[in-house]
Amino acid sequence: MSSQARENEAVKPTVRIESDIAWYFGDERRTHNGADSIVIKHRDLAAATATDLARALRRARKLGLEPDYILIDIAPDDEYSPKESLVDRTSFFLLDDGRLAVEVSLTSDQYLDHDDDLWTATVPLIEPLLLRHKVDLVSLDNDHHRSTAPFFHEVVITASTRGKTLEDLYEIAESISTLADAAATGNITRETAVDLILGGRADLLIGQPEGPWLDVKSHHYDLASDKGKISVGHAVSRFANAEEGGLVVVGMDTKHVSGGEVIRSLRPVPVDTKTVRRYRQAIEKRLFPFPAGLTIQPVEVAPGSGLVVVSVPPQEEELKPFLVHGAIVNDRVEGAYISIVRRSGEDSIPITAPQIHSTLAAGRALLRRGQLPDP
């Protein structure tokens, strides 16, 4: 291949217009659904950049070839019949000002008479997620066409397309719909729990059991004492050493039920501008290594009081076990000890000496063979 041909291949857009009824996404030809929209497949999302789709849609508008939407077929990848397809709740289109927009449909059993009611119910919930992903909310449209549940409300968002694939934008839209579903159904995961709390709906965790990914406390850890610092180090290390990570939420009360503890109520604790720093310093001092991606976020529920959310994402196996400098033995602080614990269901169990030995032995074997994990 000549250098010119290689250059042309390198700059070939990932989204191209063939005609008013056919476009290319990557190397795949995608066609009209018979109702003014182009239908693509899920695998096309990773192959196409958001910038290229925005440019193609703007060009199509100038040529009078603009489709209403770019829809996503949910049939298996080896099936493609645009005029008969069932489509995803997320789609793409071009705003009047030329920005690429993503529309996602939220399902609700609640009928809302006014758009203001939808705005009040939805925006506080999704706003922290939008801010985290640097996404702008363009509009919220109420479902005025159905008289019985389910009702479908449309959310339109836009974001910078630079460096993003369509899959990146799709995943943000899916996060919004997943969060809304969790708020409506109570089907809560570690990820949605964080967004529910940040979105002002911590009350939805009431009745949620403590377990493999959730631990709550009704009072602050005593971070002025070694015992309190070791305790918060233990709380975080349990999830860091577990498979799926977890959440420590300070400011919630529990009650004992058959089989364990469930969240009974919110019990806000004092929060101020130094709260995050105190928790982070305590964890950094007592836990090694510091968990990748750990976040500490205060959520104010009343002036001067609220919740503290410590989120521990799943950790790479090469970083484990996470060690706590210090231990509490018979309610006494033993500063020279090393503690290693992990979460198992609602309980925390120590990592045994044989497990520690096998981990160290495996590491030494890799060193002898010159095989080191990536840093």
C-alpha positions as CSV (number, residue, x, y, z in Angstrom):
1,M,0.0,0.0,0.0
2,S,1.4,3.5,-0.9
3,S,1.9,6.1,1.7
4,Q,-0.9,8.2,0.2
5,A,-3.3,5.2,0.4
6,R,-2.3,4.6,4.0
7,E,-2.9,8.2,4.8
8,N,-6.3,8.1,3.2
9,E,-7.1,4.9,5.1
10,A,-6.0,6.5,8.4
11,V,-8.3,9.5,8.0
12,K,-11.4,7.7,6.7
13,P,-14.4,8.8,8.8
14,T,-16.0,6.1,11.0
15,V,-19.4,7.4,9.9
16,R,-20.1,8.0,6.2
17,I,-23.2,8.9,4.1
18,E,-23.9,6.8,1.1
19,S,-27.4,8.1,0.3
20,D,-30.6,9.3,2.0
21,I,-31.3,5.6,2.9
22,A,-27.9,4.2,3.6
23,W,-24.9,5.1,5.8
24,Y,-21.7,3.4,6.8
25,F,-20.7,2.9,10.4
26,G,-17.2,1.6,10.4
27,D,-17.2,-0.9,7.6
28,E,-20.9,-1.8,8.1
29,R,-23.6,-0.6,5.7
30,R,-26.7,0.5,7.6
31,T,-30.0,1.5,6.1
32,H,-33.3,3.2,6.5
33,N,-36.1,1.8,8.7
34,G,-38.8,3.1,6.3
35,A,-39.7,5.9,8.7
36,D,-36.9,8.4,8.3
37,S,-34.4,6.9,10.7
38,I,-31.2,4.9,10.2
39,V,-30.9,1.7,12.2
40,I,-27.5,0.5,13.4
41,K,-26.3,-2.4,15.6
42,H,-24.8,-2.4,19.1
43,R,-21.5,-3.4,17.7
44,D,-21.4,-0.2,15.6
45,L,-21.3,1.9,18.7
46,A,-17.6,1.0,19.4
47,A,-16.6,1.4,15.8
48,A,-18.0,4.9,15.3
49,T,-16.7,8.1,16.9
50,A,-19.2,10.7,18.3
51,T,-17.3,13.4,16.4
52,D,-17.7,11.6,13.0
53,L,-21.4,11.1,13.6
54,A,-22.0,14.7,14.5
55,R,-20.1,15.8,11.3
56,A,-22.0,13.3,9.1
57,L,-25.4,14.5,10.5
58,R,-24.5,18.2,9.9
59,R,-23.4,17.4,6.4
60,A,-26.7,15.4,5.8
61,R,-28.7,18.4,7.0
62,K,-27.0,20.6,4.4
63,L,-27.7,18.1,1.7
64,G,-31.3,17.5,2.8
65,L,-30.6,13.9,3.8
66,E,-30.8,14.1,7.6
67,P,-32.5,11.2,9.3
68,D,-34.7,11.8,12.3
69,Y,-32.8,9.5,14.5
70,I,-29.9,7.0,14.6
71,L,-31.7,4.0,16.2
72,I,-30.1,0.9,17.7
73,D,-31.4,-2.5,16.8
74,I,-31.6,-4.9,19.8
75,A,-31.8,-8.1,17.7
76,P,-28.7,-10.5,17.8
77,D,-25.7,-9.2,15.9
78,D,-26.2,-11.7,13.1
79,E,-29.7,-10.5,12.4
80,Y,-30.4,-7.2,10.7
81,S,-33.8,-6.2,9.3
82,P,-34.2,-2.4,9.8
83,K,-37.8,-2.2,8.7
84,E,-38.8,-4.9,11.2
85,S,-36.4,-4.2,14.1
86,L,-37.1,-3.6,17.7
87,V,-34.9,-0.8,18.9
88,D,-33.1,0.3,22.1
89,R,-34.4,3.0,24.4
90,T,-31.4,5.1,23.6
91,S,-30.9,6.9,20.2
92,F,-28.9,9.7,18.6
93,F,-29.9,12.8,16.7
94,L,-28.8,16.3,15.9
95,L,-30.0,19.4,17.8
96,D,-31.0,22.5,16.0
97,D,-27.7,24.2,17.0
98,G,-25.7,21.3,15.4
99,R,-24.7,19.5,18.5
100,L,-25.0,15.7,18.7
101,A,-27.6,14.7,21.3
102,V,-28.5,11.4,23.0
103,E,-32.1,10.6,23.8
104,V,-33.0,8.0,26.4
105,S,-36.4,6.8,27.4
106,L,-37.2,6.4,31.1
107,T,-40.0,4.0,32.2
108,S,-42.2,4.9,35.1
109,D,-45.3,3.6,36.8
110,Q,-46.1,7.1,38.0
111,Y,-48.2,9.5,36.0
112,L,-47.1,13.1,36.2
113,D,-49.5,15.8,35.2
114,H,-47.0,18.5,34.5
115,D,-43.5,18.7,33.0
116,D,-42.5,20.6,36.1
117,D,-43.3,17.5,38.2
118,L,-41.1,15.4,36.0
119,W,-38.3,18.0,36.3
120,T,-38.6,18.1,40.1
121,A,-38.6,14.3,40.4
122,T,-35.8,13.6,38.0
123,V,-33.2,16.3,37.9
124,P,-32.0,16.2,41.5
125,L,-31.6,12.4,41.1
126,I,-29.5,12.4,37.9
127,E,-27.7,15.7,38.3
128,P,-24.6,14.3,40.2
129,L,-24.2,11.6,37.5
130,L,-24.4,14.3,34.8
131,L,-21.9,16.4,36.5
132,R,-19.5,13.5,37.0
133,H,-19.6,12.7,33.2
134,K,-19.6,16.4,32.2
135,V,-23.0,16.0,30.4
136,D,-25.5,18.8,29.8
137,L,-29.3,18.1,30.3
138,V,-31.1,19.5,27.2
139,S,-34.7,18.6,27.9
140,L,-37.1,16.3,29.8
141,D,-40.4,15.5,28.1
142,N,-43.4,14.1,30.0
143,D,-45.4,11.2,28.6
144,H,-48.8,12.8,27.7
145,H,-49.9,10.1,25.3
146,R,-50.6,7.2,27.6
147,S,-53.4,6.9,30.2
148,T,-52.1,3.8,31.9
149,A,-48.6,2.6,33.1
150,P,-46.0,2.2,32.0
151,F,-45.2,5.8,31.1
152,F,-42.2,6.8,29.0
153,H,-40.4,10.0,29.7
154,E,-37.7,11.3,27.3
155,V,-34.4,12.7,28.5
156,V,-32.1,14.4,26.1
157,I,-28.5,15.0,26.9
158,T,-25.4,16.3,25.1
159,A,-21.7,16.3,25.8
160,S,-18.4,17.1,24.2
161,T,-17.8,14.5,21.4
162,R,-14.0,14.9,21.5
163,G,-12.3,11.5,22.1
164,K,-15.6,9.7,22.6
165,T,-17.1,6.8,20.7
166,L,-20.9,6.3,20.4
167,E,-20.5,3.5,22.9
168,D,-19.1,6.1,25.5
169,L,-22.2,8.3,25.1
170,Y,-24.5,5.2,25.1
171,E,-23.1,4.0,28.4
172,I,-23.8,7.4,30.0
173,A,-27.4,7.3,28.8
174,E,-27.7,3.7,30.1
175,S,-26.4,4.9,33.5
176,I,-29.2,7.5,33.6
177,S,-31.9,4.9,32.8
178,T,-30.4,2.3,35.2
179,L,-30.4,4.9,38.0
180,A,-34.0,5.9,37.3
181,D,-35.0,2.2,37.3
182,A,-33.3,1.7,40.6
183,A,-35.2,4.6,42.1
184,A,-38.4,3.3,40.8
185,T,-38.0,-0.4,41.6
186,G,-35.6,-0.5,44.6
187,N,-33.3,-2.9,42.6
188,I,-30.1,-1.4,44.0
189,T,-26.5,-2.2,43.2
190,R,-23.2,-0.8,44.5
191,E,-23.0,1.6,41.6
192,T,-26.6,2.8,41.8
193,A,-26.5,3.1,45.6
194,V,-23.8,5.8,45.3
195,D,-25.8,7.8,42.7
196,L,-29.0,7.4,44.7
197,I,-27.4,8.9,47.8
198,L,-25.7,11.7,45.8
199,G,-29.0,12.4,44.1
200,G,-30.7,13.0,47.4
201,R,-32.6,9.6,47.5
202,A,-30.7,7.9,50.3
203,D,-34.1,7.0,51.7
204,L,-34.4,4.4,49.0
205,L,-31.8,2.4,50.8
206,I,-34.0,1.9,53.9
207,G,-34.8,-1.8,54.1
208,Q,-31.6,-2.7,52.2
209,P,-29.6,-5.4,54.0
210,E,-26.0,-5.0,54.8
211,G,-24.1,-7.6,52.9
212,P,-21.2,-8.3,50.5
213,W,-21.0,-4.7,49.2
214,L,-22.7,-2.5,51.9
215,D,-21.7,-1.5,55.4
216,V,-23.3,1.4,57.3
217,K,-22.5,3.2,60.5
218,S,-24.7,5.4,62.6
219,H,-21.8,7.5,64.0
220,H,-18.5,8.8,62.7
221,Y,-15.4,6.8,63.3
222,D,-13.3,8.4,66.0
223,L,-10.6,9.6,63.7
224,A,-8.8,11.4,66.5
225,S,-7.8,8.0,68.0
226,D,-5.7,5.1,66.7
227,K,-8.6,2.7,67.3
228,G,-10.9,4.8,65.1
229,K,-8.3,5.0,62.3
230,I,-7.7,1.3,62.4
231,S,-11.5,0.6,62.4
232,V,-12.1,2.7,59.3
233,G,-9.0,1.0,57.7
234,H,-10.6,-2.4,58.5
235,A,-13.9,-1.2,57.0
236,V,-12.3,-0.2,53.7
237,S,-9.9,-3.1,53.5
238,R,-12.8,-5.6,53.8
239,F,-14.2,-4.4,50.5
240,A,-10.8,-3.8,48.9
241,N,-10.0,-7.5,49.5
242,A,-13.4,-8.7,48.3
243,E,-14.3,-9.4,44.7
244,E,-16.8,-6.7,44.0
245,G,-15.7,-3.8,46.2
246,G,-18.3,-2.0,48.3
247,L,-19.6,1.0,50.1
248,V,-19.2,2.3,53.7
249,V,-21.9,4.8,54.5
250,V,-21.7,6.8,57.7
251,G,-25.0,8.3,58.8
252,M,-27.4,5.3,58.6
253,D,-28.9,3.2,61.4
254,T,-29.7,-0.5,61.2
255,K,-31.9,-3.0,62.9
256,H,-31.4,-6.7,63.5
257,V,-33.6,-9.1,61.6
258,S,-33.6,-12.8,61.0
259,G,-30.5,-13.3,58.9
260,G,-28.6,-10.1,59.6
261,E,-29.0,-6.3,59.6
262,V,-31.1,-4.0,57.5
263,I,-31.0,-0.2,57.2
264,R,-33.7,1.2,59.4
265,S,-33.4,4.9,59.0
266,L,-31.1,7.8,58.1
267,R,-29.1,9.2,61.0
268,P,-27.2,12.2,59.7
269,V,-23.8,12.9,61.2
270,P,-22.0,16.3,61.4
271,V,-20.2,17.1,58.1
272,D,-18.0,20.1,57.3
273,T,-15.3,21.1,54.8
274,K,-12.7,19.0,56.7
275,T,-14.7,15.7,56.8
276,V,-13.3,14.2,53.5
277,R,-9.7,15.2,54.4
278,R,-10.0,13.5,57.9
279,Y,-11.3,10.3,56.5
280,R,-8.8,10.2,53.6
281,Q,-5.8,10.9,55.9
282,A,-6.9,8.1,58.3
283,I,-7.3,5.6,55.5
284,E,-4.0,6.6,53.9
285,K,-2.2,6.3,57.3
286,R,-3.5,2.8,58.1
287,L,-4.3,1.0,54.8
288,F,-1.7,-0.2,52.3
289,P,-1.8,0.1,49.4
290,F,-4.4,2.9,49.0
291,P,-7.3,1.4,46.9
292,A,-7.4,2.5,43.3
293,G,-10.4,4.7,42.5
294,L,-11.5,5.1,46.2
295,T,-13.8,8.1,46.7
296,I,-15.0,9.8,49.8
297,Q,-18.0,12.1,49.4
298,P,-20.1,14.0,51.9
299,V,-23.8,14.4,51.2
300,E,-25.5,17.2,53.1
301,V,-29.1,16.4,54.1
302,A,-29.5,19.4,56.4
303,P,-27.3,22.4,57.2
304,G,-24.1,21.0,58.8
305,S,-25.2,17.3,58.8
306,G,-25.5,14.5,56.3
307,L,-23.9,11.3,55.2
308,V,-20.3,10.2,54.3
309,V,-20.0,7.8,51.4
310,V,-16.8,5.8,51.0
311,S,-16.9,4.0,47.7
312,V,-14.4,1.2,47.0
313,P,-14.4,-0.1,43.4
314,P,-13.3,-3.7,42.7
315,Q,-9.5,-3.9,42.9
316,E,-7.0,-5.7,40.8
317,E,-5.9,-9.0,42.2
318,E,-2.3,-8.0,41.9
319,L,-2.8,-5.3,44.6
320,K,-4.2,-7.7,47.1
321,P,-4.1,-8.3,50.0
322,F,-4.7,-4.8,51.4
323,L,-3.0,-4.5,54.8
324,V,-4.1,-2.5,57.8
325,H,-1.3,-1.2,60.0
326,G,-2.5,-2.0,63.5
327,A,-5.1,-4.3,65.0
328,I,-7.7,-4.3,67.7
329,V,-7.3,-7.3,70.0
330,N,-9.7,-7.7,72.9
331,D,-10.7,-4.1,72.5
332,R,-7.1,-3.0,72.8
333,V,-5.1,-1.3,70.1
334,E,-2.0,-3.3,69.0
335,G,-0.1,-0.8,66.8
336,A,2.7,-3.2,65.7
337,Y,0.3,-5.7,64.3
338,I,-0.8,-6.1,60.7
339,S,-4.5,-6.8,60.0
340,I,-5.9,-8.4,56.8
341,V,-9.6,-8.9,56.5
342,R,-12.1,-9.4,53.6
343,R,-15.9,-9.2,53.3
344,S,-17.9,-12.4,53.1
345,G,-21.7,-11.8,53.0
346,E,-22.5,-9.6,56.0
347,D,-19.5,-10.8,58.0
348,S,-15.8,-9.9,57.8
349,I,-13.4,-12.8,58.0
350,P,-9.6,-12.7,58.5
351,I,-7.4,-13.8,55.6
352,T,-5.6,-16.9,57.0
353,A,-1.9,-17.5,57.3
354,P,-1.9,-20.2,54.6
355,Q,-3.6,-17.7,52.2
356,I,-1.0,-15.0,52.9
357,H,1.8,-17.5,52.5
358,S,0.4,-18.8,49.2
359,T,0.2,-15.2,47.9
360,L,3.7,-14.4,48.9
361,A,5.0,-17.7,47.5
362,A,3.3,-17.1,44.2
363,G,4.8,-13.6,44.0
364,R,8.3,-14.9,44.7
365,A,7.9,-17.5,42.0
366,L,7.0,-14.8,39.5
367,L,10.0,-12.8,40.5
368,R,12.3,-15.8,40.0
369,R,10.9,-16.3,36.5
370,G,11.1,-12.6,35.8
371,Q,7.4,-12.3,35.3
372,L,6.1,-9.1,36.9
373,P,2.5,-7.8,36.7
374,D,2.0,-4.4,35.0
375,P,2.3,-1.6,37.5
